[in-house]
Structure formats: structure tokens, C-alpha cells
Amino acid sequence: MEFLKRTWAEIDLDALKSNVAAIRSALPAGTGIIAVVKADAYGHGDQYIAAELESLGIRFFAVSNLEEALSLRRHGVAGEILVLGPTPWRRAGDLAKYNIIQTVHSLPYAESLSRQAARDGVTVRAHLKLDTGMGRIGFVIREDFDPRPEIRQAVALPGLRMEGVFSHFSSADDITEAGEDYTALQRVRFDRTVKALEAEGIRFSCHHLQNSAGIENERDCHYDYVRAGIILYGMPVDTKEGCALPLQPVLSIRSVVTMVKSLHGGNPVSYGRHYVTPDERVIATVPIGYADGYLRCMGGKASVLIHGRRAKVVGSVCMDQIMVDVTGIPDVKEDDIVTIVGRDGEEEVTFDELAGYAGTISYELFCLIGKRVPRVYYRDGEAVGAVNYLCDGQG
């Protein structure tokens, strides 16, 4: 597989398959998976990830916006696609043309979408979003507020076919007593609202509430679908005792050594002279930087793996390069493989580790992997495909 061996991401399709099997093992019989592939499948590449998931029997996908949905259609995805965020109501015709399901989150939005659907002579498939405590988008569900009058109006609008209803846990990965109580409250609000609507004859064919953390921690939920996001890609979430699934990381990041040099003590390294060699040090340069998604704050904190050993990042992270201290690691030379994230021998660098240095979460680091980092896909240890956003004109 030809690609520029500067810095690249390796996507393990066998690990993805294993994660899907692990998720299915945790679900009640008959519960389907909505695969969340927004943000270019969390940086893994929606083209290959969605195709692989379809080959594994997943027929329902969720994305953030209309353009992500159209990307899946261009790449041949035939399954159901739910847009989780708002789509400009003027694009009602496109939603219908490409058979895309739109989230309806408020009565004013539903009315605008309905009017445009009527103008275009189309019917837009939709799922109703309930805000049971996330505070983001959705019909507000509270003990002191009855949303049913607005929901009744939205469901009755022409040009909309309200097929599903869903909500989103805000704290299913908070396994403290307070977190578990809040998740329970969201479930109660969701179930009570759906039951009340059913009593009025408003029924939905598709119900979904659990996100990744909900899949692991709320095993007694029984809805039509779950929405699997970060756990598809093998990243752990905080779980109750006995609830963690056996997940495998899907994505690793590799690079190469481009130069090795010996520096005397007192030699500054990188911008700002924030690091000065304390004595004679061997410094290797690696072509990855913050333009590739390797955050500047990693300097002086993170390590990479070379020859199965940790080498600390020294000095400021540059836009395109980092420097690492390889003193004591024998025979480091140009073109040696550098593991930025992943395993090399007995050592491993994880996204969670890097996220800890950056004061963020692994999700953000996935989404920051730059377009100039090719994604290379492996099955049974062999490269089977690659996406190069710069050369292939994607992204």
C-alpha cells in the first residue's frame, strides 16, 4: 500500500469487528446498533469504517450534519442515516432525495421544515429529540413542564413522517451516586413522556436512548436501538464494576525518525528555549506537530515509543515536528518507526494518556488528527486500503 511514510494512522479493522461483537454481546436480544460515524468516524475515516460496519451487519448510522450524511451516500452507504443535529430547513428536498432521517428538536424547526417539505412536494423522515436533561437540543422534558402540546403539533405537521423518538444521556459515564441518580432521572423522563404520548395514540417505531456509556452501564435498558460511538473505536469509558466491555483500540499513529543528533549540555531545543539539555543528550526529530493534531501542550510531558522504549518529547511541539530524547536507546537511526499512539512491544501510549496531559478527553484528540495524516486500513495484519485526504481530494 503506497502512502507517504511521514506520519500516518493505522486502522485495525479486526479490532473494529471485535468491538462490534463485544457491544452486541451486551445488548438484549433484538436490539440494533446505530453506529455513530460523525466527525469522519471520530477521525478514523467514514468511508472505510462505514463500509466495514455494513459488512458486519450494521444498517443504521448517525452523523452530525447533512454534509456528513451525503458523504456516506457518496461512498455507497445504503443503510439508514440519522442526522443528529439541525439541518437548514431549506434542504428538506435533499433530506428526502437521499433518504436521510432528520432530527426534529423543536416546534418552530418542525414548522419550518414542514413548510419547505410542502413547497418541495416531499416527505421528510424524522426522529423526535427529547431533552431529558442534557440541556442541548430537543423538546424540554421537566417535571414542571408538559411538552406534549408542542409535540402533538409537531407530529401532526404535513410533510414530516415522525418515525422515531430519542434522547441522550449526559452523565452515563459518571458512576458516582449523583451521576447514577441523574441518569435514572433521564430514563424516567424519557419513558414517562413516551408512554404519555402513546396513551394519546402517538406511537413511534424506533426508540433509542443509550450512548456508549449507556450501553456499558445501563444494561437493563430495553429499547429498539443503542447509539454506539466511542466504544466502537475501542476507547474505554468509566464503567460500573463488571460492566466494562473487552474493547480493542482501533487506531494507532506512527511516524518515523528523520534525524538523530548528539547535543552537548546547555543546548536549547525548539522554540522559546523552554528545554535546555542538562548534559550530553541524543535527540531525534520526528515529523509530527500540532498541524497533525499533536497538541503543543504535549511538549515536556508526553512520550513516544522507539524500539519498544519510551522517549520523552522535549522542547516545544512545532507545527510539523517534535524532538524526543533517545539517550540510552541504542541504535536509533533515520527511518526508524516511531509509535505516537499505540503499542510497541510491551509498551503502549494511549489516547487517554495524551488526553490527560492536555486536560481533555480522547474524543477531542481523535477529532484533531489532521487531514495530512493518511489513514491506512489493515485486516489480518495486511494493508487493504488507504485514504489520503490531500491527494485523494477527500475531507
C-alpha positions in Angstrom: 0.0 0.0 0.0 1.6 3.2 -1.2 1.4 6.3 1.1 3.8 8.9 2.3 5.5 7.4 5.3 5.8 10.7 7.2 3.1 10.4 9.9 0.1 8.1 9.3 -2.7 6.5 11.2 -3.2 2.7 11.2 -6.8 1.5 11.4 -7.2 -2.1 12.6 -10.4 -3.5 11.0 -10.1 -6.7 13.0 -10.3 -4.6 16.2 -13.4 -2.9 14.9 -15.0 -6.2 14.3 -14.1 -7.4 17.8 -15.6 -4.3 19.3 -18.9 -4.7 17.4 -19.1 -8.3 18.7 -18.4 -7.1 22.3 -21.2 -4.5 22.0 -23.7 -7.0 20.6 -22.9 -9.3 23.5 -24.1 -6.7 25.9 -27.4 -6.0 24.2 -30.8 -7.6 24.8 -32.0 -9.8 22.0 -33.5 -7.8 19.2 -31.7 -4.5 20.0 -30.0 -3.0 17.0 -26.9 -0.8 16.8 -26.8 2.7 15.4 -23.2 3.3 14.6 -22.1 6.9 15.2 -19.7 7.9 12.5 -19.9 11.6 12.8 -16.7 13.7 12.5 -15.3 11.4 9.9 -16.0 8.4 12.1 -14.2 10.0 15.0 -11.2 10.7 12.8 -11.0 7.0 11.6 -12.4 7.8 8.1 -16.1 7.4 7.4 -15.6 5.8 4.0 -13.9 2.6 5.2 -15.4 2.5 8.7 -19.0 2.6 7.4 -18.3 0.1 4.7 -16.8 -2.3 7.2 -19.7 -1.8 9.6 -22.1 -2.6 6.9 -20.2 -5.8 6.1 -20.7 -6.7 9.8 -24.4 -6.3 9.5 -24.9 -2.8 10.8 -27.6 -1.0 8.8 -28.1 2.3 10.8 -25.7 5.2 11.1 -25.7 8.5 12.8 -23.9 11.7 11.8 -23.8 15.3 13.0 -25.0 17.1 9.8 -26.3 16.8 6.3 -22.9 17.0 4.6 -21.6 14.1 6.7 -24.7 12.1 5.6 -24.1 13.0 2.0 -20.5 11.8 2.3 -21.7 8.4 3.4 -24.1 8.2 0.5 -21.4 9.2 -1.9 -19.3 6.4 -0.6 -22.1 3.9 -1.2 -23.6 3.5 2.2 -27.1 2.2 1.7 -28.3 1.9 5.3 -30.4 4.3 7.3 -28.7 7.6 8.2 -29.9 9.8 11.1 -28.7 13.4 11.2 -28.4 14.2 14.9 -28.1 18.0 14.6 -30.2 20.6 12.8 -30.2 20.7 9.0 -31.2 24.0 7.5 -34.9 23.6 6.7 -34.3 24.8 3.2 -32.6 21.5 2.5 -35.8 19.5 3.0 -35.6 18.3 -0.6 -32.1 16.9 -0.1 -33.1 15.0 3.0 -35.9 13.4 1.1 -33.9 12.8 -2.1 -31.1 10.9 -0.3 -33.5 9.1 2.2 -31.9 10.7 5.2 -33.7 10.9 8.6 -33.7 14.3 10.3 -33.8 15.0 14.0 -36.6 17.4 14.9 -35.8 19.2 18.1 -38.4 22.0 18.4 -41.8 23.0 17.2 -40.5 26.1 15.3 -37.9 24.0 13.5 -40.6 21.3 12.7 -42.9 24.0 11.3 -40.2 25.5 9.0 -39.1 22.0 7.8 -42.8 21.1 7.2 -43.4 24.3 5.1 -40.3 23.6 3.0 -41.2 20.0 2.5 -44.7 21.1 1.3 -43.1 23.5 -1.2 -40.8 20.8 -2.5 -43.5 18.2 -2.6 -41.6 15.7 -0.4 -42.0 13.9 2.9 -39.0 14.1 5.3 -38.4 11.2 7.6 -37.8 12.3 11.1 -36.9 11.3 14.7 -38.2 13.4 17.6 -35.5 14.5 20.0 -36.4 14.9 23.7 -34.2 16.9 26.1 -34.4 14.8 29.3 -31.5 16.6 30.9 -28.7 17.2 28.5 -29.7 20.9 28.1 -28.6 20.9 24.4 -31.3 20.5 21.8 -34.7 18.8 22.0 -38.2 19.3 23.4 -37.6 20.1 27.0 -38.8 17.4 29.4 -39.2 18.5 33.1 -41.4 17.7 36.0 -42.8 21.3 35.9 -43.3 21.4 32.2 -45.5 19.4 29.8 -44.1 19.3 26.3 -46.9 17.2 24.8 -48.9 20.1 23.3 -45.9 21.1 21.2 -45.0 17.6 20.4 -48.6 16.9 19.3 -48.4 19.8 16.9 -45.0 18.8 15.5 -46.1 15.2 14.9 -49.3 16.3 13.1 -47.5 18.6 10.6 -47.7 17.6 6.9 -44.5 16.7 5.1 -42.9 15.1 8.2 -43.0 11.4 9.0 -42.1 11.1 12.7 -40.7 7.5 12.8 -38.6 7.6 16.0 -38.0 9.2 19.3 -34.8 9.5 21.3 -32.9 11.3 24.0 -29.3 11.4 25.1 -27.6 10.6 28.5 -25.4 13.4 29.7 -23.8 11.5 32.6 -24.0 7.8 32.0 -20.2 7.6 32.5 -20.5 9.3 35.9 -20.6 6.3 38.2 -20.9 8.3 41.4 -24.2 8.1 43.2 -25.2 11.5 41.9 -24.3 10.6 38.4 -26.3 7.3 38.5 -29.3 9.2 40.0 -29.3 11.7 37.2 -29.1 9.0 34.6 -32.0 7.3 36.2 -33.9 10.6 36.2 -33.3 10.9 32.4 -34.6 7.4 31.9 -37.8 8.1 33.9 -38.4 11.3 32.0 -38.0 9.6 28.6 -40.1 6.6 29.5 -42.9 8.6 31.1 -43.1 11.0 28.1 -43.2 8.2 25.5 -45.8 6.4 27.5 -48.0 9.5 27.8 -47.7 10.1 24.1 -48.7 6.5 23.3 -51.7 6.9 25.5 -52.8 9.7 23.1 -52.2 7.5 20.1 -48.8 9.0 19.2 -46.5 6.0 18.6 -43.0 5.6 17.2 -41.5 2.6 15.6 -37.9 3.4 16.8 -36.8 4.3 20.3 -33.2 4.9 21.4 -31.6 6.4 24.5 -28.2 4.8 25.2 -24.9 6.2 24.1 -21.6 4.4 24.6 -21.6 4.8 28.3 -25.2 3.9 28.5 -24.5 0.7 26.6 -22.0 -0.4 29.2 -23.5 0.9 32.4 -27.3 0.8 31.7 -27.6 -2.9 30.8 -31.3 -3.1 31.8 -32.4 -0.6 29.2 -34.7 -2.2 26.6 -35.1 0.0 23.5 -35.1 -0.7 19.8 -31.6 0.6 19.2 -28.5 1.8 21.0 -26.1 4.5 19.7 -22.5 3.2 19.8 -19.9 5.9 19.4 -16.5 6.0 21.1 -16.7 2.3 22.2 -16.9 1.2 18.5 -13.4 2.6 18.2 -12.1 0.8 21.3 -11.9 3.7 23.7 -13.0 2.9 27.3 -15.5 5.0 29.3 -15.9 4.9 33.1 -18.0 1.9 34.0 -19.6 0.3 36.9 -18.0 -2.8 38.3 -18.4 -5.7 36.0 -19.8 -3.6 33.1 -16.6 -2.9 31.1 -16.6 -4.5 27.6 -13.4 -6.1 26.2 -12.6 -3.4 23.7 -9.6 -3.1 21.4 -8.1 0.2 20.2 -8.8 0.6 16.5 -6.4 3.5 15.7 -2.7 3.8 16.1 -0.5 6.7 15.0 3.0 6.0 13.6 5.8 8.2 12.4 9.5 8.0 11.6 12.8 9.4 12.8 14.1 12.0 10.3 17.3 13.0 12.1 19.4 12.0 15.1 22.0 14.3 16.7 24.1 14.5 19.8 23.9 17.8 21.7 26.2 19.0 24.5 24.9 20.1 27.8 23.4 23.6 27.8 22.0 23.4 24.3 18.4 24.8 23.9 15.9 22.7 21.9 13.0 24.1 19.9 11.1 27.4 20.1 11.4 29.5 23.1 14.3 27.6 24.6 11.9 26.1 27.2 14.1 23.0 27.3 17.9 23.0 27.6 19.9 19.8 27.6 21.2 19.2 31.2 24.2 17.2 29.8 25.1 15.4 26.6 21.8 14.1 25.1 20.9 12.3 21.9 17.9 14.0 20.3 15.8 12.6 17.5 13.5 14.6 15.3 10.1 13.2 14.4 7.8 14.7 11.7 4.6 15.3 13.6 3.3 18.5 15.1 0.2 20.4 16.1 -0.9 20.8 12.5 -1.3 17.0 12.6 -3.3 17.1 15.9 -0.3 16.6 18.2 -1.0 19.4 20.7 1.6 21.9 21.6 1.0 21.3 25.3 2.4 17.7 24.9 5.9 19.1 24.9 7.8 18.1 28.1 5.0 15.7 29.1 4.3 13.1 26.6 6.5 10.2 25.3 6.7 8.3 22.1 7.9 4.7 21.6 11.0 3.8 19.6 12.4 0.3 19.6 9.8 -0.6 22.2 11.0 2.0 24.7 9.7 5.4 25.8 11.4 8.6 24.6 10.2 11.8 26.1 9.2 14.8 24.0 11.5 17.7 24.8 11.1 21.3 23.9 8.1 22.9 22.3 6.0 21.0 19.8 6.3 22.6 16.4 3.7 22.8 13.7 5.3 20.0 11.8 7.9 18.3 14.1 8.8 17.2 17.6 12.1 16.4 19.2 12.5 13.4 21.5 15.2 12.4 23.9 16.6 8.9 22.8 19.6 9.0 25.1 20.0 5.4 26.3 18.0 3.8 23.4 20.6 2.0 21.3 20.9 2.3 17.5 18.2 4.9 16.8 18.6 6.0 13.2 16.8 7.7 10.4 13.6 5.9 9.2 13.1 4.0 12.4 9.4 3.6 13.2 8.1 5.9 16.0 4.8 5.0 17.7 3.0 8.2 18.7 -0.1 6.3 19.9 -0.3 2.6 20.1 1.7 -0.4 21.2 5.3 -1.3 20.5 6.5 -4.4 22.3 5.5 -4.3 26.0 5.0 -0.5 26.0 1.9 1.4 25.0 0.9 5.0 24.6 -2.9 5.6 24.7 -5.1 8.5 23.7 -6.4 8.6 27.2 -2.8 9.1 28.4 -2.2 12.0 26.0 -5.6 13.5 26.8 -4.6 13.6 30.5 -1.5 15.7 29.6 -3.8 18.0 27.6 -6.6 18.3 30.2 -9.1 17.0 27.7 -10.7 13.7 26.5 -9.8 11.2 23.9 -12.7 12.2 21.7 -11.2 15.6 21.1 -7.8 14.1 20.2 -9.4 11.8 17.6 -11.2 14.7 16.0 -8.0 16.8 15.8 -6.0 14.3 13.7 -5.1 16.4 10.7 -6.0 15.8 7.0 -2.4 15.4 6.1 -2.2 12.2 8.2 -3.2 9.3 5.8 -5.5 6.7 7.3 -4.2 3.2 6.4 -6.6 0.2 6.9 -5.4 -3.2 8.0 -7.0 -6.6 8.1 -5.1 -9.7 9.3 -2.0 -7.6 9.6 -2.1 -6.6 5.9 -2.9 -3.1 4.5 -6.1 -3.3 2.5 -6.8 0.4 1.8 -5.8 3.9 2.5 -7.4 7.4 2.5 -5.2 10.4 1.7 -7.3 13.5 2.2 -4.8 15.7 0.5 -4.1 13.6 -2.6 -7.5 12.0 -3.0 -9.4 15.2 -2.6 -11.4 14.0 0.3 -12.3 15.6 3.6 
